[in-house]
């Protein structure tokens, strides 16, 4: 019996429910903009934070006690899978996500890693068929084991590059086998600690070649999902090459991958990069590269990735505003890359944390949809940029500096600033959140 087996499936009870384990705002069947909340949000549980993480931090060891510990045997890997699918049932989530190392322990060599990954994903496939839960995305953990300490695709040792390529192939095969809708690459060790021992251009070229190999294999096996890369500026590396959305977009264009790969964006990573999540989503959407999101939050008083559950409806609403404005998710979704605080020990804590996150996302998406339907922000944008709709303004973009200078002199152009109305627009948003 798993730690979640005794819990009933969480139900929607409305905003006035006194129950700890009840949805107040997330009604999976509620329709907004012609789609159910379930289809808009496409919630997923992260296997690593919910089942693999043991509550440790840099200053202390594990605080959690689970019946699948220690996570060093295949027997306990199967127990962990049973508990995970019990948890998915309790929440009623449609998706989950994994790294290979979350599912089963590293065996120390590739052949046994591949064999045990096949075993556990065969078992997951059976659980998925029984439950109807699907895989949003899979990925390879190429940052925990000491072999990855100097990177995977960017490692100075060709043997590590080869081991990384084989590892990603096996994880893509597993994702494909399970009907995954995306495959993610996050380069936690693809960066440097010091430039004194780093060939920067070579490492970037190797990372670009590696990602091209991934895309080639994606086409070879007929994977219909989306290949995603995930930006993060640092941690664990001092500097990561996939720093933020704009950096990744530039990288993808440099190596001819802009039509093949999209972005998986995370709230906490945006904060580490000095941005808002809204900014990262808007940047990716503007370039047609928005794929999926990892929803969480960081503690603004700390300087690291705290991966807490979201609790700020206004922030979340503006994020979903840009997602809905871009057409919504296709293969992507909302993955909770979030973990309990290490003092929150119980099964109830983990369930309640996800309920709260799902409610916040539902509130945010409904507010975003209401703003889109009202049209106030889009009207304000259209008005602010209306000057560019005239034939004369459009002609400027096809002109040259000499001609434009002559026009400024001939017309004695003396621009007068116009208000950006930021406070008015902020007040407008507050009406909905």
C-alpha positions as CSV (number, residue, x, y, z in Angstrom):
1,X,0.0,0.0,0.0
2,X,1.5,3.3,-1.1
3,X,1.4,6.5,1.1
4,X,-1.3,7.9,-1.3
5,X,-3.6,4.9,-1.6
6,X,-5.9,5.9,1.2
7,X,-6.7,9.3,-0.3
8,X,-9.7,9.9,-2.5
9,X,-9.5,11.7,-5.8
10,X,-9.6,15.4,-5.2
11,X,-12.9,17.1,-6.3
12,X,-13.8,20.6,-7.2
13,X,-15.9,22.2,-4.4
14,X,-15.8,25.9,-5.2
15,X,-14.1,28.9,-3.6
16,X,-16.0,28.6,-0.2
17,X,-15.0,25.0,0.5
18,X,-13.5,24.5,4.0
19,X,-11.7,21.3,3.0
20,X,-7.9,21.3,2.8
21,X,-7.8,18.8,0.0
22,X,-10.3,20.3,-2.5
23,X,-10.1,22.4,-5.6
24,X,-11.6,25.8,-5.2
25,X,-10.9,27.3,-8.6
26,X,-9.7,24.4,-10.8
27,X,-12.7,22.6,-12.3
28,X,-11.2,20.5,-15.0
29,X,-14.5,20.5,-17.1
30,X,-15.1,24.3,-16.9
31,X,-14.9,25.8,-20.4
32,X,-13.0,29.0,-21.1
33,X,-12.5,30.4,-24.6
34,X,-14.1,27.3,-26.0
35,X,-11.9,24.7,-24.2
36,X,-11.9,23.0,-20.9
37,X,-9.5,24.1,-18.2
38,X,-7.9,20.7,-18.4
39,X,-7.2,21.1,-22.1
40,X,-5.9,24.7,-21.6
41,X,-3.6,24.0,-18.7
42,X,-2.5,20.4,-19.4
43,X,-1.1,19.8,-15.9
44,X,1.8,17.5,-15.2
45,X,3.5,16.3,-12.1
46,X,7.3,16.3,-12.0
47,X,8.6,12.8,-11.0
48,X,11.9,14.2,-9.7
49,X,10.6,16.7,-7.1
50,X,7.6,14.7,-6.0
51,X,9.1,11.2,-5.8
52,X,12.9,11.2,-6.3
53,X,13.9,14.2,-4.1
54,X,14.5,13.2,-0.5
55,X,14.3,16.6,1.2
56,X,18.1,17.3,1.3
57,X,19.8,20.7,0.8
58,X,23.4,21.8,0.7
59,X,23.6,22.0,4.5
60,X,21.7,18.9,5.5
61,X,20.6,15.4,4.4
62,X,17.2,13.9,3.6
63,X,14.3,14.7,5.8
64,X,11.6,12.6,4.0
65,X,10.8,9.0,4.7
66,X,9.2,7.1,1.8
67,X,8.5,3.4,1.4
68,X,10.5,3.4,-1.9
69,X,13.7,4.5,-0.1
70,X,16.6,3.8,-0.5
71,X,16.4,4.6,-4.2
72,X,19.2,2.2,-5.1
73,X,17.3,-0.9,-6.3
74,X,14.9,-1.8,-9.1
75,X,12.5,-3.3,-6.6
76,X,12.1,0.2,-5.0
77,X,11.9,1.8,-8.4
78,X,8.8,-0.2,-9.1
79,X,7.4,0.7,-5.6
80,X,8.0,4.4,-6.5
81,X,6.1,4.0,-9.8
82,X,3.1,2.5,-7.9
83,X,3.1,5.4,-5.5
84,X,3.5,7.9,-8.4
85,X,0.4,6.6,-10.2
86,X,-1.6,6.6,-6.9
87,X,-0.6,10.2,-6.6
88,X,-1.7,11.0,-10.1
89,X,-5.1,9.4,-9.4
90,X,-5.5,11.5,-6.3
91,X,-4.9,14.7,-8.2
92,X,-6.6,13.7,-11.4
93,X,-3.7,15.1,-13.5
94,X,-3.5,14.1,-17.1
95,X,0.3,14.1,-17.5
96,X,3.7,13.5,-15.8
97,X,7.3,14.2,-16.7
98,X,10.6,12.4,-15.8
99,X,14.4,12.3,-16.0
100,X,15.7,8.8,-16.6
101,X,17.5,8.9,-13.2
102,X,14.2,9.7,-11.4
103,X,12.8,6.4,-12.6
104,X,15.6,4.0,-11.7
105,X,19.1,4.2,-10.2
106,X,22.2,4.8,-12.3
107,X,23.9,1.4,-12.9
108,X,27.4,2.8,-13.5
109,X,27.5,1.6,-17.2
110,X,25.5,2.3,-20.3
111,X,24.3,-1.2,-21.1
112,X,22.7,-1.7,-17.7
113,X,21.3,1.8,-17.7
114,X,19.6,1.1,-20.9
115,X,18.3,-2.3,-19.7
116,X,16.9,-1.0,-16.5
117,X,15.3,2.0,-18.3
118,X,13.6,-0.4,-20.6
119,X,12.3,-2.4,-17.6
120,X,10.9,0.5,-15.7
121,X,9.4,2.3,-18.8
122,X,7.7,-1.0,-19.8
123,X,6.1,-1.0,-16.3
124,X,5.2,2.7,-16.6
125,X,3.6,1.9,-20.0
126,X,1.3,-0.6,-18.3
127,X,0.4,1.9,-15.6
128,X,-0.3,4.6,-18.2
129,X,-2.6,2.2,-20.1
130,X,-4.5,1.3,-17.0
131,X,-4.9,4.9,-15.7
132,X,-5.1,7.0,-18.8
133,X,-2.3,9.3,-17.5
134,X,0.1,10.4,-20.3
135,X,3.7,11.5,-20.6
136,X,4.1,15.3,-21.3
137,X,7.9,14.9,-21.7
138,X,10.9,12.8,-20.8
139,X,14.6,13.9,-20.5
140,X,18.0,12.6,-19.5
141,X,19.7,13.5,-16.2
142,X,23.2,14.6,-17.4
143,X,24.1,16.6,-14.4
144,X,24.0,14.5,-11.2
145,X,26.6,11.7,-11.7
146,X,30.3,12.7,-11.4
147,X,30.9,11.7,-15.1
148,X,29.0,14.9,-16.0
149,X,31.0,17.3,-13.8
150,X,32.5,19.1,-16.8
151,X,29.4,18.9,-19.0
152,X,27.8,16.4,-21.3
153,X,27.7,17.6,-24.9
154,X,30.3,20.3,-24.0
155,X,32.7,18.0,-22.1
156,X,36.4,18.2,-23.1
157,X,36.4,14.3,-23.0
158,X,35.1,12.7,-26.2
159,X,34.1,9.6,-24.2
160,X,31.7,11.7,-22.1
161,X,30.2,13.2,-25.3
162,X,29.7,9.7,-26.6
163,X,28.1,8.5,-23.3
164,X,25.8,11.5,-23.4
165,X,24.7,10.8,-27.0
166,X,23.9,7.2,-26.1
167,X,22.0,8.3,-23.0
168,X,19.9,10.8,-24.9
169,X,19.1,8.2,-27.6
170,X,17.9,5.8,-24.9
171,X,15.7,8.5,-23.3
172,X,14.3,9.6,-26.6
173,X,13.5,5.9,-27.4
174,X,11.8,5.6,-24.0
175,X,9.8,8.8,-24.5
176,X,8.7,7.7,-27.9
177,X,7.7,4.3,-26.6
178,X,5.5,5.9,-24.0
179,X,3.8,8.3,-26.4
180,X,5.5,11.3,-24.9
181,X,4.4,14.6,-26.4
182,X,7.8,16.4,-26.0
183,X,11.4,15.7,-25.4
184,X,13.4,18.2,-23.2
185,X,17.1,19.0,-23.0
186,X,18.4,21.0,-20.1
187,X,22.1,21.7,-19.8
188,X,22.8,22.1,-16.2
189,X,26.5,21.3,-16.7
190,X,26.7,22.8,-20.2
191,X,28.6,25.9,-19.2
192,X,31.8,26.7,-17.2
193,X,33.2,27.4,-13.8
194,X,36.1,29.4,-15.2
195,X,37.2,30.5,-18.7
196,X,40.8,29.7,-17.7
197,X,40.1,26.0,-18.7
198,X,37.3,26.5,-21.3
199,X,37.4,26.6,-25.1
200,X,34.2,28.6,-25.4
201,X,33.7,28.4,-29.2
202,X,34.5,24.7,-29.3
203,X,32.0,23.9,-26.5
204,X,29.2,25.9,-28.2
205,X,29.9,24.2,-31.6
206,X,29.8,20.8,-29.9
207,X,26.5,21.6,-28.2
208,X,25.1,22.8,-31.5
209,X,26.2,19.6,-33.3
210,X,24.8,17.5,-30.5
211,X,21.4,19.1,-30.8
212,X,21.5,18.6,-34.5
213,X,22.1,14.9,-33.9
214,X,19.0,14.9,-31.6
215,X,16.9,16.5,-34.3
216,X,18.1,14.0,-36.9
217,X,17.3,11.1,-34.6
218,X,13.9,12.6,-33.8
219,X,13.1,12.4,-37.6
220,X,14.6,9.0,-38.0
221,X,12.3,7.4,-35.3
222,X,9.3,9.3,-36.4
223,X,8.8,11.1,-33.1
224,X,5.8,13.4,-33.5
225,X,6.4,15.4,-30.4
226,X,8.4,18.6,-30.0
227,X,12.1,18.9,-29.1
228,X,12.5,21.5,-26.3
229,X,15.5,23.2,-24.7
230,X,15.2,24.8,-21.3
231,X,17.0,28.1,-20.5
232,X,18.7,28.7,-17.1
233,X,21.5,31.2,-16.4
234,X,23.4,29.3,-13.7
235,X,23.2,26.6,-11.0
236,X,24.8,24.2,-10.9
237,X,27.3,25.7,-13.4
238,X,28.6,29.2,-12.7
239,X,27.5,30.2,-16.3
240,X,25.2,28.1,-18.5
241,X,25.2,28.5,-22.2
242,X,21.4,28.3,-22.3
243,X,21.2,31.5,-20.2
244,X,17.7,32.7,-21.1
245,X,15.1,32.6,-23.9
246,X,16.8,35.2,-26.1
247,X,20.2,33.4,-25.7
248,X,18.6,30.1,-26.7
249,X,16.8,31.6,-29.6
250,X,20.1,33.1,-30.9
251,X,21.8,29.7,-30.4
252,X,19.1,27.8,-32.3
253,X,19.4,30.2,-35.2
254,X,23.2,30.0,-35.3
255,X,23.0,26.3,-35.6
256,X,20.1,26.1,-38.0
257,X,17.6,24.7,-35.5
258,X,15.1,27.5,-35.2
259,X,12.3,25.6,-37.1
260,X,13.1,22.3,-35.3
261,X,13.3,23.2,-31.6
262,X,11.2,25.3,-29.2
263,X,11.6,26.4,-25.6
264,X,10.5,24.9,-22.2
265,X,10.5,27.9,-19.9
266,X,10.6,27.9,-16.1
267,X,9.5,30.7,-13.7
268,X,12.4,30.2,-11.3
269,X,15.0,30.2,-14.1
270,X,13.6,33.5,-15.5
271,X,14.0,35.1,-12.0
272,X,17.6,33.8,-11.8
273,X,18.3,35.4,-15.2
274,X,17.0,38.8,-13.9
275,X,13.7,38.6,-15.9
276,X,10.1,38.0,-15.2
277,X,8.4,34.8,-16.3
278,X,6.1,37.0,-18.4
279,X,9.1,38.4,-20.2
280,X,10.5,35.0,-21.1
281,X,7.1,33.7,-22.3
282,X,6.5,36.9,-24.4
283,X,10.0,36.6,-25.9
284,X,9.6,33.0,-26.9
285,X,6.1,33.7,-28.2
286,X,7.2,36.7,-30.3
287,X,9.7,34.4,-32.1
288,X,7.3,31.5,-32.5
289,X,9.4,29.3,-30.2
290,X,7.1,28.9,-27.1
291,X,6.8,25.2,-26.4
292,X,5.9,24.4,-22.8
293,X,6.4,25.7,-19.2
294,X,7.6,24.6,-15.9
295,X,5.5,26.4,-13.3
296,X,7.0,27.3,-9.9
297,X,8.3,30.3,-8.1
298,X,11.5,31.5,-6.4
299,X,11.9,33.1,-3.1
300,X,12.8,36.7,-4.0
301,X,15.0,37.0,-0.9
302,X,17.3,34.2,-1.9
303,X,19.7,33.9,-4.8
304,X,19.1,30.4,-5.9
305,X,16.4,28.2,-7.5
306,X,14.0,27.4,-4.7
307,X,11.4,25.7,-6.8
308,X,8.4,26.5,-4.7
309,X,4.8,26.1,-5.8
310,X,3.2,29.1,-7.4
311,X,1.0,31.4,-5.2
312,X,0.8,34.7,-7.0
313,X,-2.3,35.0,-9.2
314,X,-1.4,38.4,-10.8
315,X,2.0,37.1,-12.0
316,X,0.5,33.8,-13.2
317,X,-2.3,35.6,-15.0
318,X,0.1,37.7,-17.1
319,X,2.0,34.6,-18.0
320,X,-1.1,32.8,-19.3
321,X,-2.2,35.9,-21.0
322,X,0.8,35.7,-23.4
323,X,0.4,31.9,-23.7
324,X,-3.3,32.3,-24.7
325,X,-2.5,35.3,-27.0
326,X,0.0,33.0,-28.8
327,X,-2.7,30.4,-29.4
328,X,-2.2,28.3,-26.2
329,X,-0.3,25.1,-25.8
330,X,-0.1,22.5,-28.6
331,X,2.2,19.7,-27.4
332,X,3.3,21.6,-24.3
333,X,1.6,22.1,-20.9
334,X,2.0,23.2,-17.3
335,X,4.5,21.0,-15.5
336,X,4.9,21.6,-11.7
337,X,8.7,21.8,-11.4
338,X,8.1,22.5,-7.7
339,X,8.9,20.7,-4.5
340,X,7.8,20.7,-0.9
341,X,9.8,22.6,1.8
342,X,11.9,20.0,3.6
343,X,9.9,20.6,6.8
344,X,6.7,19.5,4.9
345,X,6.9,15.7,5.4
346,X,3.5,14.2,4.8
347,X,1.5,12.8,1.9
348,X,-1.1,15.4,2.6
349,X,1.5,18.2,2.3
350,X,2.4,17.0,-1.3
351,X,-1.2,16.7,-2.3
352,X,-2.1,20.1,-0.9
353,X,0.9,21.8,-2.6
354,X,-0.2,20.6,-6.0
355,X,-3.9,21.5,-5.3
356,X,-2.8,25.1,-4.4
357,X,-0.6,25.3,-7.6
358,X,-3.4,24.0,-9.8
359,X,-5.9,26.5,-8.2
360,X,-3.5,29.4,-8.7
361,X,-3.0,28.4,-12.4
362,X,-6.7,28.1,-13.0
363,X,-7.4,31.5,-11.4
364,X,-4.6,33.0,-13.5
365,X,-5.8,31.4,-16.8
366,X,-9.4,32.5,-16.2
367,X,-8.3,36.1,-15.5
368,X,-6.1,36.0,-18.6
369,X,-9.0,34.7,-20.7
370,X,-11.3,37.5,-19.3
371,X,-8.7,40.1,-20.3
372,X,-8.4,38.8,-23.8
373,X,-12.2,38.7,-24.2
374,X,-12.5,42.2,-22.9
375,X,-9.8,43.4,-25.2
376,X,-8.6,46.3,-23.1
377,X,-4.9,45.6,-23.4
378,X,-5.0,44.9,-27.1
379,X,-6.9,48.1,-27.7
380,X,-4.3,50.1,-25.8
381,X,-1.5,48.4,-27.8
382,X,-3.2,49.1,-31.1
383,X,-3.7,52.8,-30.1
384,X,-0.1,53.2,-28.9
385,X,1.3,51.9,-32.2
386,X,-1.4,53.2,-34.5
387,X,1.1,55.7,-36.1
388,X,2.8,52.8,-37.8
389,X,-0.4,51.9,-39.7
390,X,-0.2,54.9,-42.0
391,X,1.4,54.5,-45.5
392,X,3.9,57.2,-44.7
393,X,5.2,55.4,-41.6
394,X,5.4,52.0,-43.4
395,X,7.4,53.7,-46.1
396,X,10.1,54.7,-43.5
397,X,11.0,51.0,-43.1
398,X,11.7,50.7,-46.8
399,X,13.6,53.9,-46.9
400,X,17.2,54.9,-46.0
401,X,18.9,57.3,-43.6
402,X,19.6,60.0,-46.3
403,X,15.9,60.0,-47.5
404,X,14.6,60.0,-43.9
405,X,16.9,62.9,-42.9
406,X,15.7,64.9,-45.9
407,X,12.1,64.2,-44.8
408,X,12.7,65.3,-41.2
409,X,14.2,68.6,-42.5
410,X,11.5,69.2,-45.1
411,X,8.6,68.6,-42.6
412,X,10.4,70.2,-39.7
413,X,9.5,67.1,-37.6
414,X,9.5,67.8,-33.9
415,X,8.2,64.7,-32.0
416,X,6.1,65.2,-28.8
417,X,6.1,62.4,-26.3
418,X,2.9,60.6,-25.5
419,X,2.0,58.9,-22.2
420,X,2.7,55.2,-22.0
421,X,-0.2,54.9,-19.5
422,X,1.6,52.2,-17.5
423,X,-0.3,52.9,-14.3
424,X,-3.6,52.9,-16.1
425,X,-2.9,49.6,-17.6
426,X,-1.7,48.1,-14.3
427,X,-5.0,49.2,-12.8
428,X,-6.8,47.6,-15.7
429,X,-5.1,44.3,-15.0
430,X,-6.0,44.5,-11.3
431,X,-9.6,44.6,-12.2
432,X,-9.3,41.0,-13.4
433,X,-6.9,39.4,-10.8
